[in-house]
Amino acid sequence: MKLQPILLIITIAMTAAACGKVGDLEPRTGNSLPPKAYGQMTAQTAAILSTASVQARPGRTDELLKRSDRREDDPFDVPPGEEPIAFNPEQPTQSTKPNPK
């Protein structure tokens, strides 16, 4: 087992890990943050400007199913080669599938 390839990999990994900036975001030298908008109470900071809005990242609800209702039969869910039954709004749906009770 050669020691040089292992030392090379460790050196590259440590160099890559040391590249990140650790600190607050600041504008480049000579530039300033955007001015305070009309009607805004406080000046904008880097933290405020880099935080995504609610429209950009909407909240997620964990409850995907509001109520547990039985689904109606799909008239187009037929085996291959059979024709779907024509939809008639005045007639109740005809269930051709067995009831799984």
C-alpha positions as CSV (number, residue, x, y, z in Angstrom):
1,M,0.0,0.0,0.0
2,K,1.5,3.3,-1.1
3,L,1.4,6.3,1.2
4,Q,1.6,9.0,-1.4
5,P,-1.9,8.5,-3.0
6,I,-3.5,8.4,0.5
7,L,-1.7,11.7,1.5
8,L,-2.7,13.3,-1.8
9,I,-6.4,12.4,-1.3
10,I,-6.3,13.7,2.3
11,T,-4.6,16.9,1.3
12,I,-7.2,17.6,-1.5
13,A,-10.0,16.9,0.9
14,M,-8.7,19.2,3.5
15,T,-8.1,21.9,1.0
16,A,-11.6,21.6,-0.4
17,A,-13.0,21.7,3.1
18,A,-11.1,24.9,3.9
19,C,-12.5,26.8,0.9
20,G,-15.8,27.8,2.4
21,K,-16.4,31.2,3.9
22,V,-17.4,31.2,7.5
23,G,-19.0,34.4,8.4
24,D,-21.9,36.8,7.7
25,L,-22.7,37.8,4.1
26,E,-21.5,41.3,3.3
27,P,-21.6,43.4,0.1
28,R,-18.4,43.6,-1.9
29,T,-16.1,46.5,-1.2
30,G,-17.4,49.7,-2.8
31,N,-21.0,48.4,-3.0
32,S,-23.8,48.8,-0.4
33,L,-27.0,47.0,0.4
34,P,-30.2,48.1,-1.4
35,P,-31.8,51.2,0.1
36,K,-34.8,50.8,2.4
37,A,-38.0,50.6,0.5
38,Y,-40.8,53.1,1.0
39,G,-42.9,52.2,4.0
40,Q,-40.4,49.7,5.3
41,M,-39.5,50.0,9.0
42,T,-36.0,48.5,9.0
43,A,-33.2,48.5,6.5
44,Q,-32.6,45.3,4.6
45,T,-29.9,43.0,5.8
46,A,-28.1,40.1,4.0
47,A,-30.1,37.6,6.2
48,I,-33.4,39.1,5.2
49,L,-32.5,39.3,1.5
50,S,-31.3,35.6,1.4
51,T,-34.3,34.2,3.1
52,A,-36.8,32.7,0.7
53,S,-40.3,34.1,0.7
54,V,-43.5,32.1,1.4
55,Q,-44.3,32.2,-2.3
56,A,-40.9,30.8,-3.2
57,R,-41.1,28.0,-0.6
58,P,-44.7,27.4,0.5
59,G,-45.4,25.5,3.7
60,R,-46.2,21.8,3.5
61,T,-49.2,20.2,5.1
62,D,-48.8,16.7,6.4
63,E,-52.5,15.9,6.0
64,L,-52.9,15.0,2.4
65,L,-56.3,13.3,2.7
66,K,-59.0,15.5,4.3
67,R,-61.8,12.9,4.3
68,S,-61.9,9.2,3.7
69,D,-64.6,8.8,1.1
70,R,-65.1,5.8,-1.2
71,R,-64.2,6.6,-4.8
72,E,-66.8,6.1,-7.5
73,D,-66.2,3.6,-10.2
74,D,-64.3,4.9,-13.2
75,P,-66.4,4.2,-16.4
76,F,-63.2,4.2,-18.4
77,D,-61.4,1.6,-16.3
78,V,-62.3,-1.4,-18.5
79,P,-60.3,-4.4,-19.6
80,P,-58.5,-4.1,-23.0
81,G,-60.8,-4.8,-25.9
82,E,-64.1,-3.7,-24.2
83,E,-65.8,-0.4,-24.9
84,P,-66.5,2.0,-22.0
85,I,-70.1,2.6,-20.9
86,A,-71.5,5.9,-22.1
87,F,-72.0,8.4,-19.3
88,N,-75.6,9.4,-18.6
89,P,-76.0,11.9,-15.8
90,E,-79.6,10.9,-15.1
91,Q,-78.7,7.3,-14.5
92,P,-76.8,6.2,-11.4
93,T,-73.4,4.6,-12.0
94,Q,-73.4,0.9,-12.6
95,S,-70.8,-1.0,-10.6
96,T,-69.3,-3.9,-12.5
97,K,-66.6,-4.5,-9.9
98,P,-67.3,-6.7,-6.9
99,N,-67.7,-4.9,-3.6
100,P,-64.5,-5.6,-1.5
101,K,-66.2,-6.0,2.0
